[in-house]
Amino acid sequence: METFASLRVDGQSVYGMLHLPDTEAPTHGHPSVLILHGFTGNRAGDHRLLPLLSRYLVGLGVASLRIDFRGSGDSQGDFSEMTVSREIEDTEAAFGYLKQYPGLDPERVMLLGFSMGGMVAALSAPKVLPHRLALWAPALPELWLRAMPGGYLPPVITDQGGWPLGRGFLQELPRLRPLDAVRQWGGEARVFHGDADQSVPPEIGVRYAQALGCEAVGIPGAGHTFDSLEAVDMLYRETARFLLGR
């Protein structure tokens, strides 16, 4: 079953899609995973990467919730207000939504983040304590800091390819420590990264895996969005295997 989800964060609505298995729930409820999209993305992802993942997982008995962060997709708010801290707030609220949802196991709520969503997931992990953490091509703050000319902050709003990027987003980046956050959390995790990723170098995925003390799964020939049918097939299979503890 697929049903629209709505929750409130700081007076604004965060919208998402909840995928629930049609099979009878186990005694303690179905496991579930909160899925976080990347920078300037939305809950559909590139080439429908995220809804098709949800439909793949639901066939294996795993529920999922895909949200649009505030200022992205259908959710309320303006992109100019977007910061990583605000996306962490959205993550905490959505994670709590899954923990309280009828028929879902509150002890087996997991977290999956793609690209900047992976960084948000990493920073959120010590706060929400996911049962398992999956990171797809996770980003680091340095990827945006490198783009700041001379290390100077731009004006209040920067035109980021038609997106109104707020100064607050860049201003907080130097304070973010996602690798320290996952070291602090220390739970079950796995990193998935395309070995031909030119947006987020695979070396960053390796750094996350080292901080987590976990396996890094390379997807051969895949770019940042896992942009081939073969890559997506492997990504889904390996991600599901990890989430199910196989």
Secondary structure as GFF3:
##gff-version 3
##sequence-region A 1 246
A	DSSP	beta_strand	2	9	.	.	.	ID=ss1
A	DSSP	beta_strand	12	19	.	.	.	ID=ss2
A	DSSP	beta_strand	30	36	.	.	.	ID=ss3
A	DSSP	three_ten_helix	46	48	.	.	.	ID=ss4
A	DSSP	alpha_helix	49	58	.	.	.	ID=ss5
A	DSSP	beta_strand	63	67	.	.	.	ID=ss6
A	DSSP	three_ten_helix	79	81	.	.	.	ID=ss7
A	DSSP	alpha_helix	84	100	.	.	.	ID=ss8
A	DSSP	beta_strand	104	114	.	.	.	ID=ss9
A	DSSP	alpha_helix	116	128	.	.	.	ID=ss10
A	DSSP	beta_strand	133	136	.	.	.	ID=ss11
A	DSSP	alpha_helix	142	145	.	.	.	ID=ss12
A	DSSP	three_ten_helix	149	151	.	.	.	ID=ss13
A	DSSP	beta_strand	157	160	.	.	.	ID=ss14
A	DSSP	beta_strand	163	166	.	.	.	ID=ss15
A	DSSP	alpha_helix	167	172	.	.	.	ID=ss16
A	DSSP	three_ten_helix	173	175	.	.	.	ID=ss17
A	DSSP	alpha_helix	178	185	.	.	.	ID=ss18
A	DSSP	beta_strand	189	194	.	.	.	ID=ss19
A	DSSP	alpha_helix	202	212	.	.	.	ID=ss20
A	DSSP	beta_strand	216	219	.	.	.	ID=ss21
A	DSSP	alpha_helix	229	243	.	.	.	ID=ss22
###
